Amino acid sequence: MLRRAGKVVLSLVSVIVVTLTWYGWQFIGGINEGVATTDVFAQGLPAKPLDGAIDILLVGQDSRTDAQGNPLPREVLDMLSAGEADGERQTDTMILVHIPQNGKQAVAISFPRDSWVEFAGDYGGKHKLNGAFVYAYNDMSKTLQEQGNTDMADVDEQSKIAGRKELIATVEKFIGKPGMIDRYAEVNLSSFYEVTKSIGGIEICLNNAVREKRSGVDLPAGNQTVEGVQALGFVRQRYDLPNGDLDRIARQQAFLSGLARKVLSPDVLTSPSNISDLIGAVKKSVVLSKDWDLIEFVDQMRGLTGGNIQFRTIPTLGNASIGGADVMEVDPEAVQGFVDELTADADAQKPPPAPATTTSGPPAIPGADQVTVDVFDGSGTDSTGTSTQNTLTDKGFRPGEQVTLDARDSTVVRYAPGGEAALELLQQALGRTFTAEPDSDVEPGRLRVLLGQDLADPAAGSSPGGGPAEPGSAEPEAGEQDSSEPGGGAAAEPEEPPITAAGVPCVN
């Protein structure tokens, strides 16, 4: 009776694949090592797709083992109310993540599990989308055993590969884009446990209080932080929701946005120990397509921030009963048009902007060449991080990593304990004093600058040193909208704005 325990959350951890891998590689290295892989692309996989965009199918698999095939501890299953493995292999969570060539935004498109579609393989008629994997798995398993293969571990592995390939091909057929998907990420029941254990609670918001016995959820209305069993119940609940599975998808998206927001927060991104724990959890429970070079993925993801991760759901025609099965009717043409619009990437085809230039300034500061500066740009502008890094390089500092964060209010400099001399050199170079914090995660001879909205773009200031901006000159007042940005002025909001990782959406 608890056979669906946790299935709906199985791909929640997959957002980590999108938002974490390059940050982890920057700080602790070796992100490609120790990740379980699967060979699902017959023609081989180039490190960088030919069109520059990356399209990932994120899949949740019902499994009581980790990514290496080890059984989950009994206490984990008991904690998650997971019951016993029932042999089912439906992929109840399927999300297509599209990241254009510029890597500055991502759209995650959810597919309801009961969507009534045609499979890519010859299995006769239409079926629920979440059955594509199991049809192919069972077919391959039967064939291999009839051929005399008695190695059940090998039969299982080959059958899983067949199931994954069928699911990829079926989704591509459904959206009218054969060959589009070039990355695959699969997670299982342990993913939810491992990652929530490593990252702590996630902030959510409920429109109404909920209490439902089968999922175990018991939460009040309003904003709150959930973890462990209640977090599982939040994303697992399927019954007693006004809009059924669509409400459950909205909860998945809200939880995913919370995970992305937390992973992209400075507290995680600037802490190698936190990142190390999170990567360790992912490696235990995530399976990636073979030859997915995560270091290559690094270069594409440098501009991603939480507000630029958008979650959408394909259009549907409502619930129906076909042959005694409860299904979700869909119009393939409408779905294809919807996906086409979200993956058009008009902006990605524009030539990249010219590199920022710096003006000549005072000579290098003595001693600066012994200090490396990492710049984390939370200023909310496109150029402040680059301009700050250029200014510091001109002053003689060694350039370190340059990372884009979600906007933050104030600038903070973190330095190694005992590194006050390096801090003074930085403040001299930028012509002002910043809030500073000693941080044992920062290596000696290194500084970590978290830029906030209080720091004017040095390129726009009165000097290359990046002194304070003139009063009233730089940013709009709080609540004022910049009409030069897309959507500025009096444009009306869409009736149902998509969930993003910028805020905490309230859901049923």
Steps between C-alpha positions, in 0.01 A plus 500: 500500500801724534650395170507854367682634803754751383464438128388854427810646661752281330623769263504781753869445556565528129487878522832470678646367176392826335605743772784339689753314292710786372509675836621180663767449238629852546563445870569134567577352157439147377128543438515248213644235729277253681178582313293200384441509121278330243564454126171622349613693191591255224706737286717622783470834673710806416613696803329810361182457288533617141225761539658637819186436705473221757176301537479274804229246573467477878334175608385361833526123534334289769795318652603391848870504410751779464671600174759226546236229551543471878176437696376796701528464878181378668490813715493716188207308354315515832561871535364567152200267548619333183379148573647215301615506138207392287682431173335790319723718285273782392679831462252719682698823474626621162642847443671635189757768588612725216809718546580725202846570369556806717435296817334794674155348538333163518145380447377178660192353328298243699310215335204352695559131564162398357534687167339279232763469226639275231821322591799510268525119504248261351280430802162555332279805541531765769610463859576710806831681461634357827472149355753549218793392715332190645369373163849506353659369819270198515537430129880504516508294821281232346706491179834468680377220724351312203843528338647320799647790699491386863702788642208695650715800589601529133140444389385777734766745380435438130125522556534832682701640208224386260237665721691827514548507124129435442400778739738749334372408153135516614538848650676618183220355286237663720657847473582458129877539547680174418862509616449809717586344837875472550530451876323262741483513879320240714449499873336263744339488841829545682560830318236680699634371830867559426468852361250633750724363774798689357328829417254536790147642478337656197263796525151446358160668515158331513173671410317286757587264782532138386470168676488181294554151642642314200784746437551577867488876438381716789587866448341839583420770247752770412877526475706238680815292476464126442747216510509124539167321521284812463695617196439159346131519586476847347621384159353151519133582571280396209153471653267773632656769278263733308678443168637151560830423332537855367507630858757237585714619208468857630629380837790323333586818315471710817730261682745490210507879495578498873785255446641709216467819704685344792772347286555835326513689831833646613492286815529189283697630203776651710539206737710212364392282794129549424558436132705191577218353713245572230710353220561191711125456540442541127767246410329243721166529326522647148563316171619713206533420131842372400751758367317794659807708573400706802807721466379597153163565664679744729577741219138517388351569841698802617219753464220298664315655795191385687269752338595364159384144571139474386260207554216427257252217436382385156140591404245225562136432406391360835445163659332212319433128541620288206468123513447518874821700552505850647703710255584861416393595149745715304514661156844418351487799264430739789778341703743528210417868452542561872842334509606675177424838655690427822807365322524748210810670648477817293730678745751219490563562131614857555876558488658526845567851630846644453734431793501768766790739479672684778653842503855555607525582867755541774788252506465160661482490879811344658418155638181459297666245274509260796121504538239316290149646497182301427207723403143386570274749326172557682470860386208426269678654199669341200830685525591567863673168557712527187583864565600430859720209395662712228564783744666267747709338227619844391605563860713187495273239664488150353155431350320202650154361427217725384151373590152653462272483807141604560481868596600581859475827693851563623859423408702274731864395478602167651866439580712228657557542875811714534456641150421859604794634295351361178163651596658842545660478155163420343325787676779732391459384140122556496514825697257408775453288811275195488345275759756222544482156658777251580412162348695177553376376160707771326857398423789723615599744226145506365203732540136434423296809402121467507381805307169654605269760356672763714812493281480715190644360177862621501479551123223753558658672798721805517826306511645160418531444872128452518417762765149549629240600246362849510172524693198443282704396198493127471206278589122551509334542836354192666182398322582709192511307174767557241303560181804419289479133598271259316161509660555849637243776495134418544504153346247274668613192688397164355196350669700205630868598521736203490679384811863609515780448749496870591230484766276273706179421307184408690337179374204279582 
